């Protein structure tokens, strides 16, 4: 399940980074895909959190992301997941 979280975080973070270099037209073309990638990450993270709770592990970290009010915070968290996984791969 964690691998799905990481893969969806990677896909969304890649799109979010590329977003800085897209033209206005490219952004209009890719906006639905970007939203879909973001939603997929959120769905995967929620599923992972549910598993964490079922295993009776501490899942308090989820409250700090405050969905749905803080979608941008969830996107930021996707970037952190990618960063930490990259460091862990050393």
N, C-alpha and C positions, 0 to 999 in steps of 0.2 A: 504494500500500500504506500509506503514512504517513497518508493521509486516512482510511482505515479505522481505523487506530489512534486517531486524533484523535476520530473520530465515536463510537467505542465508549468512549473515555475520557470524552467529554462525556455520553453516556447514563448511564454508571455514576456519574460524579461528581454528576450531577443527582439521581439516585436516592439516593445517599449523603447529599447535603445535605438533601433532603426528609425523609430518615429521622429526622432530629432533631425533626421536627414531627408525625410520625405518632403516632396513638394505638396502644396495644398491639394492638388488633384490626387496624388498618391494617398494622402491621408483620407480623402473622401472614399477612395476605392477600398482601402484596407480597414476602415473604421469598424465595420461589422465583424471582421475577422479578429481584430484586436479585442473587441468586447467579448467575443466568443472564447478566445484564449484566456482572458481574465476570468470569465465565468467558470471555465473548466478548472482553472487553478483553485478557485474558491470552493467548487464542488468537491474536488479531490481533498482539499485541506479539511473540509467539514467531515468527510468520510473518515479521514485519518484521525481526526479528533474524536469521533464517535468510537473508533476502535480503541484509542487511548483510554477513554472512559470505561469501556467494557473490560479492559484489562486492569482496571482500577489503578491507573497511573494518574499522575497530576496533569490535568488539562486546563489549569487556570490561565495559561498563556492565551487561550482562545478569546477570553473576555477582553483582552487588551486590544484586539483587532476591531471590535465594535461594528460588525456587519449589521445592517446594510449601510449605516450612516457614514462609514469610513472606507468606502471602496478604494480610495487612493492608498490608504494605509495597507490594505490587503495587497495591492500592487507593489508597494514598497517591500512588504514582507517576502513576496516572490523573489525580489532581487537579493534579499538577505539570504534566503534559502540557497540560491545559486552561488552566492559568494562563499557561504560556509561550506557547502559541498565541494567547491573548488579548492578551498584550503585543506579540507579533509583528505582530498585526493593526493596530496603531496607525498 
